[in-house]
Structure formats: structure tokens, C-alpha cells
Amino acid sequence: MERLSARGRATRVAATLVVVVLTFAGTVAGNDFWFPFAPFQMFAIADNPNAPIMVLRTDGVDATGARIVLDERNAGVRRAEIEAQIDRFKADPSLLRSVQDAYAARNPGRPPLVEVDIVEVQHHLRNAQPTGEVTEVVLARWKP
């Protein structure tokens, strides 16, 4: 076994000190962009155990009145795509026409959609446990 030279020890100590200082600074004043020298904020803060969990859903109502959950299979739209643009859809619900068009293209022969909704489903909690109470709020609605 060879001993580490004085220069090698000094280099390792210096590198360790740099990492410790960066980690301390990141913990005190950093944000997610400083990772790995700062904690991810999404993992550093606990949610309120009594606040509802929100999940977005995109629904369509066809010409027969049937309500259909629109997803990647039948409309080619993923929930994450809707979530990323929710403010745009709320400001201009006519943008949901693209979801209607995508549904029509993927489902020829089925009744056309006469309404497209973005629904926020709120699952209520008490002490971090589901209560069974669910509230649905329409955030955006488009009717041709």
C-alpha cells in the first residue's frame, strides 16, 4: 500500500472543503438550479396533510351526451401536456379545439365531440389520509 503524497492529501482536502462550502451555501441560499449542491425544493417541503390533492383530467362530451375521458390513446394528448399549458387553456378555451380535432382524427366513425372540458379533480385528505370526498371543478370548457 502506498501512502498519499502531501500534495495529494492537500488536493483532496481542498476538494472536500470546496464541496462542503458549496453544499452549505446551496442549503442556505441555493435553489433547484444549484443541484447537487442544494436540495430540490420539491422534496424539501412537506405538503399540508389536510390539503386536497389536485389531478387534472380532460373530458369530452360526444353528440350522444356520453362523457369520455380524453387521454393519449383516444385523443393523443397526455395529461402532462395539458398541465403544462393550463393557464393558456383557461385564458383561451378555444385552444381545446385541437383536442377535439385530435379525437376526431383518431376515432373516425364515432360521434363527434360537442364539448371539451379540463376538470380539476380534488381528492380531499384528513391527516394525510383520503376521506373519500372528491370535488370536480371545470377549469376550462370549449363548445364549438
Secondary structure, 3 states (H helix, E strand, C coil): CCCCCHHHHHHHHHHHHHHHHHHHHHHHHCCHHHCCCCCCHHHHCCCCCCCCEEEEEEEEEECCCCEEEECHHHHCCCHHHHHHCHHHHHHCHHHHHHHHHHHHHHCCCCCCEEEEEEEEEEEEEECCEEEEEEEEEEEEEECC
